[in-house]
Amino acid sequence: MSHVIGLKCRECGTEYPAGIQNTCYECFGPLEVNYDWDYISDHISKEKIAAGPKSIWRYADMLPLETEKRIDLGAGFNKLHRAERLGAALGLDELYILDESVNPTNSFKDRVTSVAISKALEFDVKAVGCASTGNLAAAVGAHAAKAGLPAYIFIPATIELGKIVQMLIYGPNVIAVEGTYDDANRLASEVADSHPDWAFVNINIRPYYTEGSKTLAYETAEQLNWQVPDHVVAPLASGALLCAISRGYKELERVGLVDKADFKISGSQPLNCSPISTAVQNNSEVIPVRNFETVAHSLAIGNPADGYYAKKTILDSGGFAASPTDPEIIDAIHLLARTEGIFTEPAGGTTVAGLRKLVESGHIRKDERVVVYVTGNGLKAQDTLLKSLQRPPVIKPMISEFERLFAPKLDIHEQKAAIAI
């Protein structure tokens, strides 16, 4: 007996067998994986999870695979950092960061891709692909290489060079499209429709793909000794990540791994491309953004597929959404690096900048246990971040040169140390 029943429409409830399909034939609503939760409850335990792989596959009983054909590069089981210095800077008593920059291709997209391409192998597809703003492209390239499958990746031509280099190294077919992510996604969808034996991870097998993101919630709760935080903050692009994290906490309660999943969830989206956060702030419809430009390229989705559901998830939980500016995003990248030693890309900067704004506005209280998800590595966006940094001074190899340059700073440090004593 399998723990996966099939697929189910999120809107009308129509059920389908597990297959390559992402849209309901009756109402055109999105499909999601339909699990047998009674069966899962009987077969899962904290002890079984603890004995499992040090990756997302320790939670295999709650993921949509029905065989052992896993493409596991080691995504997940990442450290939940107690961020004391960042928390102090922002005025929070108990702040944690789950750092996704240490995944195999340095972003959370390794989680969703591991699940999606493993599922694609079950369907015996001839090729895989995606539309991407960069991080997913690298993850699909790496996992497709491990699976021995050709990959077709559609990207906006304007994304960071560092991300393009990374995706190319795995040998996929990369197609740079003139226009935005939405333009690249439309073309990828047409290609997926014309090749029914190809699996595009965030298009025609999207129901399985999104399941990888909920492992962020599982991992957080496990590292908090199977407790749920008071408030979580996630970046917003399509909205799927935030919805999956919220669903993950609720599923833990459903199978008895946590006592109660009572939490708020908030999002952050760059001001120049903020259809979801604007809808949350105004309690209005999610209106697509056609013309936008932001340093947070990996969040730049003007027409978010899960925007409606993300807005509803946030408001139903009692959370809120922030819209930081590009300068605030860059400043937050520096703040996170200086306080916690974590180097994130602009998507992570958006989340930290949003956290700061949510604290300042009173939407996050000082005494709440807060978890923030930092989703990608700053090395992917060096060309963007270099503009905010000063190149190091060049001196002759003489101690007098060093003293001339740094003596004023050393005096200040010594004065501070004396005051502290």
C-alpha positions, 0 to 999 in steps of 0.5 A: 500500500502506498502513502500517495493516493494521487493528485487533488484539485485545490479548488474543486477537490476533483481527484486524479491518479498520480501522473504528469499533470498540474491543472484540474481538467474540471475547473483549471485549478492547481493540483496538489499531492493527495496523501493517505495521512492515516497510513502515514501516521501509522508508519512515521515516528521521531525515532525513524526520522532521526535514523534516516538520511542526513538530507530531506529524505529523512522525511520520505514518509511525507514526500510523494515518492513511491519507489527508492529511485531518489536523486539525493545530492544531500539537500537539506538537514541544514543547521538552524542558527541561533542568530543572537547578534542579528536578533540584538540588532533588530530588537528580538529576543529569540531569532533563528536562521535556517541557512539554505546557502549551504545546499549542494547548488547553494539554494533551497531549490535543491530541495524541490528539485531533488523531489521533482526529478526523483518523481520524474524518474518514476514516470520514466521521462525522456528529459527534464526542464524548468523556467528559472531566474537562476537558482532553480536552473543550477539545481535542475542542471545538477540533479539532471546530470546525476540522473543522467537525463537531458535538461532544457532550462529557460531563463531571462537573459538579464540574470546574474552572470554568476548564476549563468556560469553555475548552471552551464557547468552541469551541461544542460541546454540553457535557453536565454529568453529576451524579456522577464521570467514570465516570458521565459515561463510561458515559452517553457510551458509551450515546450512542455505541452509539446513534449508530453514525455518531458517533465518540467519541474515547476510546470507540468510536475509542479505538484510534486516539486512544491512538496520539497519546500515543506521540508524546511518546516519539518527541519525547523521543528525537528531542530527546535525539539519538535516545537513550532516557532511563534513566527516565521518569515519567508521570501515571496516570489511565486508564493509557493515556498511560503505556502509549502512551509505553512503546510509543512508545519500543519502536516507535522501536527496532523501526524502527531509529530508536534503538539500544535502548529499555532504560528504566524507566517509573514513574507517579504518581497522587493518593492519594485516587484511586490504583487503579493506583499502589496495585496497583503498590505492592502487586503486586495487582489494580487495584481500582476506587475508588468514592468519591474526592475530589482536587484532581487532577480530570483524573486522577480516574478511579476505574475505569481502562480501561487500569489492568491494562496500566499496572501490567504495563508499570510492573512489567515495566520495573522502574519503580514508582508513587507516590501523593502527597497533595493538599498534596504535589501543590499544593506540587509545582506551586509548586516547579516554577514557582519552579525552572523557570518552568513553571506546571502544573495538579494533574495535572502537580503529581502527576507532579512530586510523584510524582517527588520521592517516587520519588527519596526512596524510591530507585526513581529513582537520582541518576545516571539520565537522567530525563524527566518529562511535565508534561501540562497548564497551571495556568491551567486550575485557577486556582480550585483553586490560588488557595487556596494563594496569598496575594493581593499587598499593596496600597500607596500609590504611594510609595517609602517604602511599598515600602521599608517592605514589602520592606527586610527581604527586600532585606537578606536577598538582599544578605547571600546575595549577599555570601556567594556572592561 
